[in-house]
Amino acid sequence: MYQNILLATDGSDAARRATEHAIELSSQLGAKLHLLSVSEDGPQATDKQDEMRTDHQAEANEAVEEAERTAESRGVETSTVVRHGVPQEEIVNVAETNAIDLIVMGTHGRSGLDHLVTGSVAEEVVRNAPVPVVTVRE
């Protein structure tokens, strides 16, 4: 049923929990695990954007590399990609262009004012994804 599973990771605790779920699903189903991390620009001043972009890119690379090491140590076939952009848009784009059957991602479970201010990447992915989305709470 699921041959290609996409794990969206940012290296957070919630993403690490989602990584465990995605690896277990991939292992049990014999599915390939596609690992994605998205580096995004923050609200920094223009003169600092290049430096911040480099830092975000390094964090994104580390997040997928960590997930890749864990998955491969358990015999799960993987592919990795790091994108730069808006996370929810990039996750949906990768799912649409890579024959993904299922998306797995962590969620921080924010509510109230914090949720209204920061929004939710997971919520936007659930709304716009072309495939089922499994969210794993922190």
N, C-alpha and C positions, 0 to 999 in steps of 0.2 A: 504494500500500500504506500509506504513512504520510502522512497529511494534516495531522496536528496533533502537533507535537513539543514536549515540555516540557523546558526547560533550567532546572535548579535551580542557582542561583549564589549564592555568598557573597562573591565578589570575590577569593577566594584564587587562588594560582598554579594550583592544580589546577582550579578553576572556570574560569579563563581558558582553559586548554587544552581543557576540555570545551566552552566557548563556541565555540572555533574548529571543533571537530567538529560541534557542533549546527548552526552556521551553514552549514557545507559540506553537511551532509546535507539541511537545509531547502532550500538553493539547488538542489541536484541533483534533489531530489524534488518541488520546487514546493510544499513544505509550509509551513504557517504555524508560526512559532516563538513559543511561549508562554514568556515569561521570568518566573521566580519567584525571589524571595528571601524568606527567613523570618527575622524578627527574633525572637530569643528572650531570655527573662530569664536572667540569670546568677545566681550564688549571692550577690549583694550583700545588704547589710543593707537592711531595708525603707525607711529614710529616703533611700537612694540609688537605689532602683529606678526612680523616675520619670526621674531624670537619665540613668541607664544605658539605660533603654528608649528615650529620645530619641536617644542616641548609636547604639544598635543599629539603630533605625529609619532614621537618616540613612545608616548604612553599607549597609543593605539597599537603600535607594532608589538609592544611588550604584552598587551592583552591577548592578541591573537597567538603570539608565540607560546605563551603560557598554556593557553587552551590546547594548542596543537601538540605540545609535549605530553600533556595529560592524556589526550585522546589517542595519540599514537602509541603510548605506553600500554594502552589497553586494546591495541589491535584495530582501532577504528581508522578507516581511510579518511583523510582530510584534504581540504584545499583552503588556502587563506587569501584574504583580500583586505587591504586597508584603503578606505576611501576618505576623501576630504569633502565636507559639505554638511548638510542638515541631516542629522542621524535618521529621523523617521523617514525622510525622503529617500535616503540612500539604502536603507534596509528594504523598503518596498521595491525600489529599483533593482536591487540585486536579486530579490525573490522573483521578480517578473522576468529577468533576463537570463536566469540560470536554471530554469526548470525545477525550482524549489517546490517541495510538497508540503513543508511544515516549517514554521519559524518558531524558535525557542529563544526567549529573552527574559532577563530579570526585570523586576519592577521594585521600586522602593516603597510602594504602598502609601504614598503621601495622600493627605486629605486636607480638607479645610482651606485655610488661607494659603498655606504652602503650595498646595496643588493649584490653586487659582493663579498664583504668581508665577510658578515655574512650569506649569503644564506637565504633561506626561508623554514621553517618547513612546512608551508601550501603548498608551491609549490611542495615540495617532496611528501607530502601526496596526493595531487591532481594527481600527476603523477603515483603513485603506489597503490592507494587505489582500492579495489575490488568493491567499491560502490560509488554512487555520493557523492560529498563533497560540502557543502555550506560554503563559507568563508565570514566572516563578518569583514569589515574594522573598524579600530579604530575610 
